[in-house]
Amino acid sequence: MKSQASLLPAVTLIAVVLFGSFFGFLGVFLAVPLVIVFQIWIQELLVKDILNNWQENDS
């Protein structure tokens, strides 16, 4: 997963275990795609929108 989606192996393992414990068998299959979507959402919202505006206003 690290080479395809730049997702750390530990994050993948933790996501599979957590989603599997909460949502069962379906959670195991949906864990990695949901973590990737969440990671992209965080990058777009936090890094690009908030931090870039904060850095531009600081200078």
C-alpha distance matrix in Angstrom:
0.0 3.8 5.6 5.3 5.7 6.6 5.7 7.2 6.9 10.4 9.9 7.6 10.5 13.1 12.3 12.5 15.6 17.3 16.8 17.8 20.8 21.9 21.4 21.3 19.8 19.0 17.2 14.7 13.8 14.0 12.2 8.7 10.7 13.3 11.4 10.1 13.7 15.1 13.3 14.7 18.0 18.4 17.9 20.4 22.8 22.9 22.1 23.6 26.4 27.6 26.9 28.0 31.2 31.8 31.5 33.8 36.4 36.4 37.7
3.8 0.0 3.8 5.7 5.7 4.3 4.6 5.4 6.6 10.0 9.8 9.0 11.8 14.1 13.9 14.8 17.5 18.9 19.0 20.3 23.0 24.1 24.0 24.2 23.0 22.2 20.0 17.7 17.2 17.0 14.8 11.4 13.2 15.2 12.7 11.1 14.8 15.6 13.1 14.5 17.9 17.7 16.7 19.5 22.0 21.6 20.3 22.0 25.1 26.1 24.9 25.9 29.3 29.8 29.1 31.5 34.2 34.0 35.1
5.6 3.8 0.0 3.8 5.9 5.6 7.7 9.1 10.2 13.7 13.5 12.4 15.3 17.7 17.2 17.9 20.8 22.3 22.0 23.3 26.2 27.2 26.7 26.8 25.2 24.3 22.5 20.2 19.0 19.0 17.4 13.7 14.7 17.3 15.2 12.9 16.3 17.7 15.1 15.6 19.3 19.5 17.9 20.4 23.3 23.2 21.5 22.7 26.0 27.4 26.2 26.6 30.1 30.9 30.0 32.1 35.0 34.9 35.7
5.3 5.7 3.8 0.0 3.8 6.0 7.9 10.5 11.6 15.0 14.0 12.3 15.5 17.8 16.5 17.0 20.4 21.6 20.7 22.0 25.2 25.8 24.9 25.1 23.4 22.0 20.5 18.5 16.8 16.5 15.5 11.7 12.0 14.9 13.5 10.7 13.7 15.9 13.7 13.7 17.4 18.3 16.9 18.8 21.9 22.4 21.0 21.8 24.9 26.6 25.9 26.3 29.5 30.7 30.1 31.9 34.8 35.2 36.0
5.7 5.7 5.9 3.8 0.0 3.8 5.3 8.8 10.7 13.4 11.6 10.6 14.2 15.8 14.2 15.4 18.7 19.3 18.5 20.4 23.3 23.6 22.9 23.6 22.4 20.7 18.8 17.3 15.8 14.8 13.4 9.7 9.7 12.0 10.2 7.3 10.4 12.2 9.9 10.1 13.8 14.5 13.4 15.4 18.3 18.8 17.7 18.6 21.5 23.2 22.6 23.2 26.4 27.5 27.2 29.1 31.8 32.2 33.3
6.6 4.3 5.6 6.0 3.8 0.0 3.8 6.5 9.3 11.8 10.5 10.5 13.9 15.3 14.5 16.2 19.1 19.7 19.5 21.5 24.1 24.6 24.5 25.3 24.4 23.0 20.7 19.1 18.3 17.2 15.1 11.6 12.4 14.0 11.3 9.0 12.2 13.0 9.9 10.8 14.3 14.1 12.6 15.4 18.1 17.8 16.3 17.7 20.9 22.1 21.0 21.8 25.1 25.8 25.2 27.4 30.1 30.1 31.2
5.7 4.6 7.7 7.9 5.3 3.8 0.0 3.8 6.5 8.5 6.8 6.9 10.3 11.5 10.8 12.7 15.4 16.0 16.1 18.1 20.5 21.1 21.2 22.0 21.4 20.3 17.6 16.0 15.8 14.8 12.1 9.0 10.7 11.8 8.7 7.6 11.2 11.4 8.8 10.9 14.0 13.5 13.0 16.0 18.1 17.7 16.9 18.9 21.7 22.4 21.6 23.0 26.1 26.4 26.3 28.8 31.1 31.0 32.5
7.2 5.4 9.1 10.5 8.8 6.5 3.8 0.0 3.8 5.5 5.3 6.4 8.8 10.1 10.7 12.6 14.5 15.5 16.5 18.1 20.1 21.3 21.9 22.4 22.0 21.5 18.7 16.7 17.2 16.7 13.5 10.9 13.5 14.3 10.9 10.8 14.4 13.9 11.4 14.0 16.8 15.6 15.4 18.8 20.5 19.4 18.6 21.1 23.9 24.1 22.9 24.6 27.8 27.7 27.3 30.2 32.4 31.9 33.4
6.9 6.6 10.2 11.6 10.7 9.3 6.5 3.8 0.0 3.8 5.4 5.0 6.2 8.6 9.9 10.7 12.4 14.2 15.3 16.3 18.3 20.1 20.7 20.6 20.0 20.1 17.4 14.9 15.8 16.0 12.9 10.7 13.9 15.0 12.1 12.6 16.3 16.0 14.1 16.9 19.5 18.6 18.8 22.0 23.7 22.8 22.2 24.7 27.3 27.6 26.5 28.4 31.5 31.3 31.1 34.0 36.1 35.6 37.2
10.4 10.0 13.7 15.0 13.4 11.8 8.5 5.5 3.8 0.0 3.8 5.4 5.1 6.1 8.4 9.9 10.6 12.1 14.0 15.1 16.5 18.2 19.5 19.6 19.7 20.0 16.9 14.9 16.6 16.4 12.9 11.6 15.1 15.3 12.1 13.5 16.9 15.8 14.2 17.6 19.6 18.3 19.0 22.4 23.4 22.2 22.0 24.9 27.2 27.0 26.0 28.3 31.1 30.6 30.6 33.8 35.6 34.8 36.8
9.9 9.8 13.5 14.0 11.6 10.5 6.8 5.3 5.4 3.8 0.0 3.8 5.5 5.2 6.0 8.5 9.9 10.4 11.8 13.7 15.3 16.3 17.4 18.1 18.4 18.1 14.8 13.3 14.7 13.8 10.2 9.0 12.1 11.8 8.5 10.2 13.3 12.0 10.7 14.2 16.0 14.8 15.8 19.1 20.0 19.1 19.3 22.0 24.1 24.0 23.4 25.7 28.4 28.1 28.4 31.4 33.1 32.8 34.8
7.6 9.0 12.4 12.3 10.6 10.5 6.9 6.4 5.0 5.4 3.8 0.0 3.8 5.6 5.2 6.2 8.7 10.0 10.5 11.8 14.2 15.4 15.8 16.1 15.7 15.4 12.5 10.4 11.5 11.3 7.9 6.3 9.9 10.6 8.0 9.5 12.9 12.6 11.8 14.8 16.8 16.5 17.5 20.4 21.6 21.3 21.5 23.8 26.0 26.3 26.0 28.0 30.7 30.7 31.1 33.9 35.8 35.6 37.6
10.5 11.8 15.3 15.5 14.2 13.9 10.3 8.8 6.2 5.1 5.5 3.8 0.0 3.8 5.4 5.2 6.2 8.6 10.0 10.4 12.2 14.3 15.2 14.8 14.7 15.4 12.5 10.1 12.2 12.6 9.3 9.0 12.8 13.2 11.0 13.1 16.2 15.6 15.1 18.3 20.1 19.5 20.8 23.7 24.7 24.1 24.5 27.1 29.1 29.2 28.8 31.0 33.7 33.4 33.9 36.8 38.5 38.2 40.3
13.1 14.1 17.7 17.8 15.8 15.3 11.5 10.1 8.6 6.1 5.2 5.6 3.8 0.0 3.8 5.5 5.2 6.0 8.4 9.7 10.6 12.2 13.8 14.2 15.0 15.5 12.0 10.7 13.3 12.9 9.2 9.9 13.4 12.6 10.2 13.1 15.7 14.2 14.2 17.7 18.8 17.9 19.8 22.7 23.1 22.3 23.2 26.0 27.6 27.3 27.1 29.7 32.1 31.6 32.4 35.4 36.8 36.4 38.8
12.3 13.9 17.2 16.5 14.2 14.5 10.8 10.7 9.9 8.4 6.0 5.2 5.4 3.8 0.0 3.8 5.5 5.2 5.8 8.0 9.8 10.5 11.4 12.3 13.0 12.6 9.1 8.3 10.4 9.3 5.6 6.8 9.9 8.9 7.1 10.3 12.5 11.4 12.0 15.3 16.2 16.0 18.0 20.5 21.0 20.8 21.9 24.4 25.8 25.9 26.1 28.5 30.8 30.7 31.7 34.4 35.9 35.9 38.3
12.5 14.8 17.9 17.0 15.4 16.2 12.7 12.6 10.7 9.9 8.5 6.2 5.2 5.5 3.8 0.0 3.8 5.6 5.4 5.7 8.4 10.0 10.2 9.9 9.9 10.3 7.2 5.2 7.9 8.3 5.3 7.0 10.4 10.3 9.5 12.3 14.5 14.2 15.0 17.9 19.1 19.3 21.2 23.5 24.2 24.3 25.3 27.6 29.1 29.4 29.7 31.9 34.2 34.3 35.2 37.9 39.4 39.5 41.8
15.6 17.5 20.8 20.4 18.7 19.1 15.4 14.5 12.4 10.6 9.9 8.7 6.2 5.2 5.5 3.8 0.0 3.8 5.7 5.1 6.1 8.6 10.0 9.5 10.5 11.8 8.7 7.4 10.9 11.3 8.5 10.7 14.0 13.3 12.3 15.5 17.5 16.6 17.5 20.7 21.5 21.3 23.4 26.0 26.2 26.0 27.2 29.8 31.1 31.0 31.2 33.8 36.0 35.7 36.7 39.6 40.9 40.8 43.3
17.3 18.9 22.3 21.6 19.3 19.7 16.0 15.5 14.2 12.1 10.4 10.0 8.6 6.0 5.2 5.6 3.8 0.0 3.8 5.4 5.2 6.2 8.4 9.4 11.4 11.8 8.2 8.6 11.8 11.1 8.2 11.0 13.7 12.0 11.2 14.8 16.1 14.6 16.1 19.4 19.5 19.2 21.8 24.2 24.0 23.8 25.4 28.0 28.9 28.6 29.2 32.0 33.8 33.5 34.8 37.7 38.7 38.7 41.4
16.8 19.0 22.0 20.7 18.5 19.5 16.1 16.5 15.3 14.0 11.8 10.5 10.0 8.4 5.8 5.4 5.7 3.8 0.0 3.8 5.5 5.2 5.6 7.1 8.8 8.4 4.6 6.0 8.8 7.7 5.7 9.2 11.2 9.6 9.9 13.4 14.3 13.5 15.5 18.3 18.4 18.8 21.5 23.3 23.3 23.7 25.5 27.6 28.5 28.6 29.5 32.0 33.7 33.8 35.3 37.9 39.0 39.4 42.0
17.8 20.3 23.3 22.0 20.4 21.5 18.1 18.1 16.3 15.1 13.7 11.8 10.4 9.7 8.0 5.7 5.1 5.4 3.8 0.0 3.8 5.5 5.4 4.5 6.1 7.3 4.7 4.7 8.4 8.9 7.7 11.0 13.3 12.5 13.0 16.2 17.4 16.9 18.8 21.5 21.9 22.4 24.9 26.8 27.0 27.3 29.0 31.2 32.1 32.3 33.1 35.5 37.4 37.5 38.9 41.5 42.7 43.0 45.5
20.8 23.0 26.2 25.2 23.3 24.1 20.5 20.1 18.3 16.5 15.3 14.2 12.2 10.6 9.8 8.4 6.1 5.2 5.5 3.8 0.0 3.8 5.9 5.6 8.6 10.1 7.7 8.5 12.1 12.2 10.8 14.2 16.5 15.0 15.3 18.8 19.7 18.7 20.6 23.6 23.6 23.7 26.5 28.5 28.2 28.3 30.2 32.6 33.3 33.1 34.0 36.7 38.4 38.1 39.7 42.5 43.3 43.5 46.3
21.9 24.1 27.2 25.8 23.6 24.6 21.1 21.3 20.1 18.2 16.3 15.4 14.3 12.2 10.5 10.0 8.6 6.2 5.2 5.5 3.8 0.0 3.8 5.9 9.4 9.6 7.1 9.5 12.4 11.6 10.6 14.3 15.8 13.7 14.5 18.1 18.3 17.1 19.6 22.4 21.8 22.1 25.2 26.8 26.3 26.6 28.9 31.1 31.4 31.3 32.5 35.2 36.6 36.5 38.4 40.9 41.7 42.1 45.0
21.4 24.0 26.7 24.9 22.9 24.5 21.2 21.9 20.7 19.5 17.4 15.8 15.2 13.8 11.4 10.2 10.0 8.4 5.6 5.4 5.9 3.8 0.0 3.8 6.7 6.2 4.6 7.8 9.9 9.3 9.5 13.3 14.3 12.6 14.3 17.5 17.5 17.1 19.8 22.1 21.7 22.6 25.5 26.8 26.6 27.4 29.6 31.4 31.8 32.1 33.5 35.9 37.3 37.6 39.4 41.8 42.7 43.4 46.1
21.3 24.2 26.8 25.1 23.6 25.3 22.0 22.4 20.6 19.6 18.1 16.1 14.8 14.2 12.3 9.9 9.5 9.4 7.1 4.5 5.6 5.9 3.8 0.0 3.8 5.5 5.3 6.8 9.3 10.2 10.5 14.0 15.5 14.7 16.2 19.1 19.7 19.6 22.0 24.4 24.4 25.3 28.0 29.5 29.5 30.3 32.2 34.1 34.8 35.1 36.3 38.7 40.3 40.6 42.2 44.6 45.7 46.2 48.9
19.8 23.0 25.2 23.4 22.4 24.4 21.4 22.0 20.0 19.7 18.4 15.7 14.7 15.0 13.0 9.9 10.5 11.4 8.8 6.1 8.6 9.4 6.7 3.8 0.0 3.8 5.4 5.4 7.0 9.0 10.2 13.1 14.5 14.6 16.3 18.7 19.5 20.1 22.3 24.3 24.8 26.1 28.4 29.8 30.3 31.3 32.9 34.5 35.5 36.2 37.2 39.3 41.2 41.7 43.1 45.4 46.8 47.4 49.8
19.0 22.2 24.3 22.0 20.7 23.0 20.3 21.5 20.1 20.0 18.1 15.4 15.4 15.5 12.6 10.3 11.8 11.8 8.4 7.3 10.1 9.6 6.2 5.5 3.8 0.0 3.8 5.4 5.4 6.3 8.5 11.5 11.9 11.8 14.2 16.4 16.7 17.6 20.0 21.7 22.0 23.7 26.0 27.0 27.6 28.9 30.6 32.0 32.8 33.7 35.0 36.9 38.6 39.4 40.9 43.0 44.4 45.2 47.6
17.2 20.0 22.5 20.5 18.8 20.7 17.6 18.7 17.4 16.9 14.8 12.5 12.5 12.0 9.1 7.2 8.7 8.2 4.6 4.7 7.7 7.1 4.6 5.3 5.4 3.8 0.0 3.8 5.4 5.0 5.6 9.2 10.3 9.5 11.3 14.0 14.5 14.8 17.2 19.3 19.5 20.8 23.2 24.6 24.9 25.9 27.6 29.3 30.2 30.8 31.9 34.1 35.8 36.4 37.8 40.1 41.4 42.1 44.6
14.7 17.7 20.2 18.5 17.3 19.1 16.0 16.7 14.9 14.9 13.3 10.4 10.1 10.7 8.3 5.2 7.4 8.6 6.0 4.7 8.5 9.5 7.8 6.8 5.4 5.4 3.8 0.0 3.8 5.6 5.4 8.0 10.1 10.5 11.5 13.9 15.3 15.9 17.5 19.7 20.6 21.7 23.7 25.4 26.2 27.0 28.2 30.0 31.3 32.0 32.7 34.8 36.9 37.3 38.5 40.9 42.4 42.9 45.2
13.8 17.2 19.0 16.8 15.8 18.3 15.8 17.2 15.8 16.6 14.7 11.5 12.2 13.3 10.4 7.9 10.9 11.8 8.8 8.4 12.1 12.4 9.9 9.3 7.0 5.4 5.4 3.8 0.0 3.8 5.7 7.2 8.1 9.5 11.3 12.7 13.9 15.4 17.0 18.6 19.7 21.4 23.1 24.4 25.6 26.8 27.8 29.2 30.6 31.7 32.6 34.2 36.4 37.2 38.3 40.4 42.1 42.9 45.0
14.0 17.0 19.0 16.5 14.8 17.2 14.8 16.7 16.0 16.4 13.8 11.3 12.6 12.9 9.3 8.3 11.3 11.1 7.7 8.9 12.2 11.6 9.3 10.2 9.0 6.3 5.0 5.6 3.8 0.0 3.8 5.8 5.7 6.0 8.5 10.2 10.7 12.1 14.2 15.6 16.4 18.2 20.1 21.2 22.2 23.5 24.8 26.1 27.2 28.4 29.4 31.1 33.1 34.0 35.3 37.3 38.9 39.8 42.0
12.2 14.8 17.4 15.5 13.4 15.1 12.1 13.5 12.9 12.9 10.2 7.9 9.3 9.2 5.6 5.3 8.5 8.2 5.7 7.7 10.8 10.6 9.5 10.5 10.2 8.5 5.6 5.4 5.7 3.8 0.0 3.8 5.7 5.4 6.1 8.7 10.1 10.5 12.1 14.4 15.3 16.3 18.3 20.0 20.9 21.6 22.9 24.6 25.9 26.7 27.4 29.4 31.5 32.0 33.2 35.5 37.1 37.6 39.9
8.7 11.4 13.7 11.7 9.7 11.6 9.0 10.9 10.7 11.6 9.0 6.3 9.0 9.9 6.8 7.0 10.7 11.0 9.2 11.0 14.2 14.3 13.3 14.0 13.1 11.5 9.2 8.0 7.2 5.8 3.8 0.0 3.8 5.4 5.1 6.2 8.6 9.8 10.4 12.3 14.1 15.2 16.5 18.4 19.8 20.5 21.2 22.8 24.5 25.6 26.0 27.6 30.0 30.8 31.5 33.8 35.7 36.2 38.2
10.7 13.2 14.7 12.0 9.7 12.4 10.7 13.5 13.9 15.1 12.1 9.9 12.8 13.4 9.9 10.4 14.0 13.7 11.2 13.3 16.5 15.8 14.3 15.5 14.5 11.9 10.3 10.1 8.1 5.7 5.7 3.8 0.0 3.8 5.5 5.1 6.2 8.6 9.8 10.7 12.2 14.2 15.4 16.6 18.2 19.6 20.3 21.3 22.9 24.4 25.2 26.5 28.8 29.9 30.8 32.7 34.6 35.5 37.5
13.3 15.2 17.3 14.9 12.0 14.0 11.8 14.3 15.0 15.3 11.8 10.6 13.2 12.6 8.9 10.3 13.3 12.0 9.6 12.5 15.0 13.7 12.6 14.7 14.6 11.8 9.5 10.5 9.5 6.0 5.4 5.4 3.8 0.0 3.8 5.4 5.1 6.1 8.5 9.9 10.4 12.2 14.2 15.3 16.1 17.5 18.9 20.1 21.2 22.3 23.5 25.2 27.1 28.0 29.3 31.3 32.9 33.8 36.0
11.4 12.7 15.2 13.5 10.2 11.3 8.7 10.9 12.1 12.1 8.5 8.0 11.0 10.2 7.1 9.5 12.3 11.2 9.9 13.0 15.3 14.5 14.3 16.2 16.3 14.2 11.3 11.5 11.3 8.5 6.1 5.1 5.5 3.8 0.0 3.8 5.4 5.0 6.0 8.6 9.7 10.4 12.2 14.2 15.1 15.7 16.7 18.5 20.0 20.7 21.4 23.3 25.5 26.0 27.1 29.4 31.0 31.6 33.8
10.1 11.1 12.9 10.7 7.3 9.0 7.6 10.8 12.6 13.5 10.2 9.5 13.1 13.1 10.3 12.3 15.5 14.8 13.4 16.2 18.8 18.1 17.5 19.1 18.7 16.4 14.0 13.9 12.7 10.2 8.7 6.2 5.1 5.4 3.8 0.0 3.8 5.4 5.0 6.2 8.5 9.8 10.6 12.3 14.1 15.1 15.5 16.7 18.6 19.9 20.4 21.7 24.2 25.2 25.9 27.9 29.9 30.7 32.5
13.7 14.8 16.3 13.7 10.4 12.2 11.2 14.4 16.3 16.9 13.3 12.9 16.2 15.7 12.5 14.5 17.5 16.1 14.3 17.4 19.7 18.3 17.5 19.7 19.5 16.7 14.5 15.3 13.9 10.7 10.1 8.6 6.2 5.1 5.4 3.8 0.0 3.8 5.4 5.2 6.1 8.6 9.9 10.6 12.0 13.8 14.8 15.5 16.8 18.4 19.5 20.8 22.8 24.1 25.2 26.9 28.7 29.9 31.9
15.1 15.6 17.7 15.9 12.2 13.0 11.4 13.9 16.0 15.8 12.0 12.6 15.6 14.2 11.4 14.2 16.6 14.6 13.5 16.9 18.7 17.1 17.1 19.6 20.1 17.6 14.8 15.9 15.4 12.1 10.5 9.8 8.6 6.1 5.0 5.4 3.8 0.0 3.8 5.5 5.0 6.1 8.6 9.9 10.4 11.5 13.0 14.5 15.4 16.3 17.5 19.3 21.1 22.0 23.3 25.4 26.9 27.8 30.1
13.3 13.1 15.1 13.7 9.9 9.9 8.8 11.4 14.1 14.2 10.7 11.8 15.1 14.2 12.0 15.0 17.5 16.1 15.5 18.8 20.6 19.6 19.8 22.0 22.3 20.0 17.2 17.5 17.0 14.2 12.1 10.4 9.8 8.5 6.0 5.0 5.4 3.8 0.0 3.8 5.4 5.2 6.2 8.7 10.0 10.3 10.8 12.6 14.4 15.3 15.6 17.3 19.7 20.4 21.3 23.5 25.3 25.9 28.0
14.7 14.5 15.6 13.7 10.1 10.8 10.9 14.0 16.9 17.6 14.2 14.8 18.3 17.7 15.3 17.9 20.7 19.4 18.3 21.5 23.6 22.4 22.1 24.4 24.3 21.7 19.3 19.7 18.6 15.6 14.4 12.3 10.7 9.9 8.6 6.2 5.2 5.5 3.8 0.0 3.8 5.4 5.1 6.1 8.5 9.9 10.0 10.7 12.5 14.3 15.0 15.9 18.2 19.6 20.4 22.0 24.1 25.2 27.0
18.0 17.9 19.3 17.4 13.8 14.3 14.0 16.8 19.5 19.6 16.0 16.8 20.1 18.8 16.2 19.1 21.5 19.5 18.4 21.9 23.6 21.8 21.7 24.4 24.8 22.0 19.5 20.6 19.7 16.4 15.3 14.1 12.2 10.4 9.7 8.5 6.1 5.0 5.4 3.8 0.0 3.8 5.5 5.2 6.0 8.1 9.6 10.2 10.9 12.4 13.9 15.2 16.9 18.2 19.7 21.3 22.8 24.2 26.3
18.4 17.7 19.5 18.3 14.5 14.1 13.5 15.6 18.6 18.3 14.8 16.5 19.5 17.9 16.0 19.3 21.3 19.2 18.8 22.4 23.7 22.1 22.6 25.3 26.1 23.7 20.8 21.7 21.4 18.2 16.3 15.2 14.2 12.2 10.4 9.8 8.6 6.1 5.2 5.4 3.8 0.0 3.8 5.5 5.2 5.4 7.1 9.0 9.9 10.4 11.3 13.4 15.2 15.9 17.3 19.4 20.8 21.7 24.0
17.9 16.7 17.9 16.9 13.4 12.6 13.0 15.4 18.8 19.0 15.8 17.5 20.8 19.8 18.0 21.2 23.4 21.8 21.5 24.9 26.5 25.2 25.5 28.0 28.4 26.0 23.2 23.7 23.1 20.1 18.3 16.5 15.4 14.2 12.2 10.6 9.9 8.6 6.2 5.1 5.5 3.8 0.0 3.8 5.6 5.6 5.0 6.5 8.7 9.9 10.0 11.2 13.7 14.8 15.4 17.4 19.4 20.2 22.1
20.4 19.5 20.4 18.8 15.4 15.4 16.0 18.8 22.0 22.4 19.1 20.4 23.7 22.7 20.5 23.5 26.0 24.2 23.3 26.8 28.5 26.8 26.8 29.5 29.8 27.0 24.6 25.4 24.4 21.2 20.0 18.4 16.6 15.3 14.2 12.3 10.6 9.9 8.7 6.1 5.2 5.5 3.8 0.0 3.8 6.0 6.0 5.2 6.5 8.9 10.1 10.5 12.4 14.3 15.4 16.5 18.5 20.0 21.8
22.8 22.0 23.3 21.9 18.3 18.1 18.1 20.5 23.7 23.4 20.0 21.6 24.7 23.1 21.0 24.2 26.2 24.0 23.3 27.0 28.2 26.3 26.6 29.5 30.3 27.6 24.9 26.2 25.6 22.2 20.9 19.8 18.2 16.1 15.1 14.1 12.0 10.4 10.0 8.5 6.0 5.2 5.6 3.8 0.0 3.8 6.0 6.0 5.3 6.6 8.9 10.2 11.2 12.7 14.5 15.9 17.1 18.7 21.0
22.9 21.6 23.2 22.4 18.8 17.8 17.7 19.4 22.8 22.2 19.1 21.3 24.1 22.3 20.8 24.3 26.0 23.8 23.7 27.3 28.3 26.6 27.4 30.3 31.3 28.9 25.9 27.0 26.8 23.5 21.6 20.5 19.6 17.5 15.7 15.1 13.8 11.5 10.3 9.9 8.1 5.4 5.6 6.0 3.8 0.0 3.8 5.9 5.8 5.1 6.3 8.7 10.1 10.5 12.3 14.4 15.5 16.4 18.9
22.1 20.3 21.5 21.0 17.7 16.3 16.9 18.6 22.2 22.0 19.3 21.5 24.5 23.2 21.9 25.3 27.2 25.4 25.5 29.0 30.2 28.9 29.6 32.2 32.9 30.6 27.6 28.2 27.8 24.8 22.9 21.2 20.3 18.9 16.7 15.5 14.8 13.0 10.8 10.0 9.6 7.1 5.0 6.0 6.0 3.8 0.0 3.8 5.9 6.0 5.1 6.6 9.3 9.9 10.5 12.7 14.6 15.3 17.2
23.6 22.0 22.7 21.8 18.6 17.7 18.9 21.1 24.7 24.9 22.0 23.8 27.1 26.0 24.4 27.6 29.8 28.0 27.6 31.2 32.6 31.1 31.4 34.1 34.5 32.0 29.3 30.0 29.2 26.1 24.6 22.8 21.3 20.1 18.5 16.7 15.5 14.5 12.6 10.7 10.2 9.0 6.5 5.2 6.0 5.9 3.8 0.0 3.8 6.1 6.1 5.5 7.9 10.0 10.4 11.5 13.8 15.2 16.7
26.4 25.1 26.0 24.9 21.5 20.9 21.7 23.9 27.3 27.2 24.1 26.0 29.1 27.6 25.8 29.1 31.1 28.9 28.5 32.1 33.3 31.4 31.8 34.8 35.5 32.8 30.2 31.3 30.6 27.2 25.9 24.5 22.9 21.2 20.0 18.6 16.8 15.4 14.4 12.5 10.9 9.9 8.7 6.5 5.3 5.8 5.9 3.8 0.0 3.8 6.1 5.9 6.3 8.7 10.4 11.0 12.4 14.5 16.4
27.6 26.1 27.4 26.6 23.2 22.1 22.4 24.1 27.6 27.0 24.0 26.3 29.2 27.3 25.9 29.4 31.0 28.6 28.6 32.3 33.1 31.3 32.1 35.1 36.2 33.7 30.8 32.0 31.7 28.4 26.7 25.6 24.4 22.3 20.7 19.9 18.4 16.3 15.3 14.3 12.4 10.4 9.9 8.9 6.6 5.1 6.0 6.1 3.8 0.0 3.8 5.6 5.4 6.1 8.7 10.1 10.7 12.3 14.9
26.9 24.9 26.2 25.9 22.6 21.0 21.6 22.9 26.5 26.0 23.4 26.0 28.8 27.1 26.1 29.7 31.2 29.2 29.5 33.1 34.0 32.5 33.5 36.3 37.2 35.0 31.9 32.7 32.6 29.4 27.4 26.0 25.2 23.5 21.4 20.4 19.5 17.5 15.6 15.0 13.9 11.3 10.0 10.1 8.9 6.3 5.1 6.1 6.1 3.8 0.0 3.8 5.4 4.9 6.0 8.5 9.8 10.4 12.7
28.0 25.9 26.6 26.3 23.2 21.8 23.0 24.6 28.4 28.3 25.7 28.0 31.0 29.7 28.5 31.9 33.8 32.0 32.0 35.5 36.7 35.2 35.9 38.7 39.3 36.9 34.1 34.8 34.2 31.1 29.4 27.6 26.5 25.2 23.3 21.7 20.8 19.3 17.3 15.9 15.2 13.4 11.2 10.5 10.2 8.7 6.6 5.5 5.9 5.6 3.8 0.0 3.8 5.4 5.1 6.2 8.6 9.9 11.3
31.2 29.3 30.1 29.5 26.4 25.1 26.1 27.8 31.5 31.1 28.4 30.7 33.7 32.1 30.8 34.2 36.0 33.8 33.7 37.4 38.4 36.6 37.3 40.3 41.2 38.6 35.8 36.9 36.4 33.1 31.5 30.0 28.8 27.1 25.5 24.2 22.8 21.1 19.7 18.2 16.9 15.2 13.7 12.4 11.2 10.1 9.3 7.9 6.3 5.4 5.4 3.8 0.0 3.8 5.4 5.1 6.2 8.6 10.4
31.8 29.8 30.9 30.7 27.5 25.8 26.4 27.7 31.3 30.6 28.1 30.7 33.4 31.6 30.7 34.3 35.7 33.5 33.8 37.5 38.1 36.5 37.6 40.6 41.7 39.4 36.4 37.3 37.2 34.0 32.0 30.8 29.9 28.0 26.0 25.2 24.1 22.0 20.4 19.6 18.2 15.9 14.8 14.3 12.7 10.5 9.9 10.0 8.7 6.1 4.9 5.4 3.8 0.0 3.8 5.5 5.2 6.2 9.1
31.5 29.1 30.0 30.1 27.2 25.2 26.3 27.3 31.1 30.6 28.4 31.1 33.9 32.4 31.7 35.2 36.7 34.8 35.3 38.9 39.7 38.4 39.4 42.2 43.1 40.9 37.8 38.5 38.3 35.3 33.2 31.5 30.8 29.3 27.1 25.9 25.2 23.3 21.3 20.4 19.7 17.3 15.4 15.4 14.5 12.3 10.5 10.4 10.4 8.7 6.0 5.1 5.4 3.8 0.0 3.8 5.5 5.1 6.8
33.8 31.5 32.1 31.9 29.1 27.4 28.8 30.2 34.0 33.8 31.4 33.9 36.8 35.4 34.4 37.9 39.6 37.7 37.9 41.5 42.5 40.9 41.8 44.6 45.4 43.0 40.1 40.9 40.4 37.3 35.5 33.8 32.7 31.3 29.4 27.9 26.9 25.4 23.5 22.0 21.3 19.4 17.4 16.5 15.9 14.4 12.7 11.5 11.0 10.1 8.5 6.2 5.1 5.5 3.8 0.0 3.8 5.5 5.7
36.4 34.2 35.0 34.8 31.8 30.1 31.1 32.4 36.1 35.6 33.1 35.8 38.5 36.8 35.9 39.4 40.9 38.7 39.0 42.7 43.3 41.7 42.7 45.7 46.8 44.4 41.4 42.4 42.1 38.9 37.1 35.7 34.6 32.9 31.0 29.9 28.7 26.9 25.3 24.1 22.8 20.8 19.4 18.5 17.1 15.5 14.6 13.8 12.4 10.7 9.8 8.6 6.2 5.2 5.5 3.8 0.0 3.8 5.6
36.4 34.0 34.9 35.2 32.2 30.1 31.0 31.9 35.6 34.8 32.8 35.6 38.2 36.4 35.9 39.5 40.8 38.7 39.4 43.0 43.5 42.1 43.4 46.2 47.4 45.2 42.1 42.9 42.9 39.8 37.6 36.2 35.5 33.8 31.6 30.7 29.9 27.8 25.9 25.2 24.2 21.7 20.2 20.0 18.7 16.4 15.3 15.2 14.5 12.3 10.4 9.9 8.6 6.2 5.1 5.5 3.8 0.0 3.8
37.7 35.1 35.7 36.0 33.3 31.2 32.5 33.4 37.2 36.8 34.8 37.6 40.3 38.8 38.3 41.8 43.3 41.4 42.0 45.5 46.3 45.0 46.1 48.9 49.8 47.6 44.6 45.2 45.0 42.0 39.9 38.2 37.5 36.0 33.8 32.5 31.9 30.1 28.0 27.0 26.3 24.0 22.1 21.8 21.0 18.9 17.2 16.7 16.4 14.9 12.7 11.3 10.4 9.1 6.8 5.7 5.6 3.8 0.0
